[in-house]
Amino acid sequence: MTKLKLTRVGTSTGAVLPKEMLARLKVEKGDTLYAIETQEGYLLTPYDPSIAEQLEAGREFMKEYRDTFKALAK
């Protein structure tokens, strides 16, 4: 478990993330993290969930038109 310290940032509140946590998330200063609400609380991730949905839609499209893509690849 890692404790996060909350600090004032202007009129908002921010959390200080330790270097080890940033390294494991593979993010650095200036990157974006997404907070996704789950049943257990919030999940912090550097991956945009809307991109994941788009990738899944693309995979389904490619699966549906597999034969067409195979012919185009020749």
Contacts in CASP RR format, 6 or more apart in sequence:
PFRMAT RR
TARGET T0000
AUTHOR 0000-0000-0000
METHOD contacts of the structure
MODEL  1
MTKLKLTRVGTSTGAVLPKEMLARLKVEKGDTLYAIETQEGYLLTPYDPS
IAEQLEAGREFMKEYRDTFKALAK
2 18 0 8 1.000
2 20 0 8 1.000
2 21 0 8 1.000
4 15 0 8 1.000
4 16 0 8 1.000
4 17 0 8 1.000
5 15 0 8 1.000
5 16 0 8 1.000
6 13 0 8 1.000
6 14 0 8 1.000
6 15 0 8 1.000
6 16 0 8 1.000
7 13 0 8 1.000
7 14 0 8 1.000
7 15 0 8 1.000
7 16 0 8 1.000
8 14 0 8 1.000
17 25 0 8 1.000
22 28 0 8 1.000
25 33 0 8 1.000
25 44 0 8 1.000
25 45 0 8 1.000
25 46 0 8 1.000
26 46 0 8 1.000
27 33 0 8 1.000
27 46 0 8 1.000
31 46 0 8 1.000
32 46 0 8 1.000
32 48 0 8 1.000
33 44 0 8 1.000
33 45 0 8 1.000
33 46 0 8 1.000
34 44 0 8 1.000
34 45 0 8 1.000
34 46 0 8 1.000
34 47 0 8 1.000
34 48 0 8 1.000
34 49 0 8 1.000
35 42 0 8 1.000
35 43 0 8 1.000
35 44 0 8 1.000
36 42 0 8 1.000
36 43 0 8 1.000
36 45 0 8 1.000
36 49 0 8 1.000
37 43 0 8 1.000
62 69 0 8 1.000
END
